[in-house]
Amino acid sequence: MRQLGLGRQFGSLAPRLDGAFRADGVFAHDRLRFVDFVDDVEDLLEDVAWQEGGDKEAADGFEEYVLQHYRG
């Protein structure tokens, strides 16, 4: 993210998502519900959208899209 110039916005991303994935990169369902994870990511995207352009609505629909396509 830093190479893309987004380090400022995503600097706190790793700590907020810590524990969501195991060391092998697989989502840790036993530690965090997927629905809660997606909601947290949407909140982070809204924060970035607000910082970049003042438009929190730019991330609307992310949670619904992900849950429809990956919920299983």
C-alpha positions as CSV (number, residue, x, y, z in Angstrom):
1,M,0.0,0.0,0.0
2,R,2.9,2.3,0.8
3,Q,4.2,1.9,-2.8
4,L,0.8,3.1,-4.1
5,G,0.9,6.1,-1.9
6,L,-1.8,4.8,0.4
7,G,0.4,4.1,3.5
8,R,-1.2,7.0,5.4
9,Q,-4.7,5.6,5.0
10,F,-3.8,1.9,5.5
11,G,-1.2,2.3,8.2
12,S,-3.6,1.1,10.9
13,L,-5.2,-1.6,8.7
14,A,-2.9,-4.5,9.8
15,P,-3.5,-4.0,13.6
16,R,-7.3,-3.7,13.1
17,L,-7.4,-7.0,11.1
18,D,-4.8,-8.8,13.2
19,G,-6.1,-12.3,13.9
20,A,-8.4,-12.5,11.0
21,F,-6.1,-14.7,9.0
22,R,-3.9,-17.6,10.1
23,A,-0.2,-17.7,9.3
24,D,-0.9,-19.6,6.1
25,G,-3.3,-16.9,4.9
26,V,-6.5,-18.8,5.5
27,F,-9.4,-16.8,7.1
28,A,-9.6,-17.7,10.8
29,H,-13.4,-18.6,11.1
30,D,-12.8,-19.8,14.6
31,R,-11.5,-16.4,15.8
32,L,-13.8,-14.0,13.9
33,R,-17.1,-14.3,12.1
34,F,-16.8,-13.6,8.4
35,V,-19.8,-11.2,8.5
36,D,-18.0,-9.1,11.2
37,F,-14.8,-9.1,9.2
38,V,-16.6,-7.8,6.1
39,D,-18.3,-5.2,8.1
40,D,-15.0,-4.0,9.6
41,V,-13.4,-3.9,6.1
42,E,-16.3,-1.8,4.8
43,D,-15.9,0.6,7.7
44,L,-12.2,0.9,6.8
45,L,-13.0,1.5,3.1
46,E,-15.5,4.2,4.1
47,D,-12.8,5.9,6.2
48,V,-10.4,5.9,3.2
49,A,-13.1,7.1,0.8
50,W,-13.8,10.0,3.2
51,Q,-10.1,10.9,3.6
52,E,-9.5,10.8,-0.2
53,G,-12.6,12.5,-1.5
54,G,-15.0,13.3,1.3
55,D,-17.5,10.6,0.0
56,K,-18.3,7.9,2.5
57,E,-20.9,6.5,0.2
58,A,-18.2,5.4,-2.3
59,A,-17.8,2.2,-0.3
60,D,-21.5,1.5,0.0
61,G,-22.4,-1.9,-1.3
62,F,-19.1,-3.5,-0.5
63,E,-20.5,-5.6,2.4
64,E,-23.6,-6.7,0.5
65,Y,-21.5,-7.6,-2.6
66,V,-19.0,-9.7,-0.6
67,L,-21.6,-11.5,1.4
68,Q,-23.7,-12.4,-1.7
69,H,-20.7,-13.8,-3.5
70,Y,-18.6,-15.4,-0.8
71,R,-20.9,-16.4,2.1
72,G,-21.5,-19.9,0.8
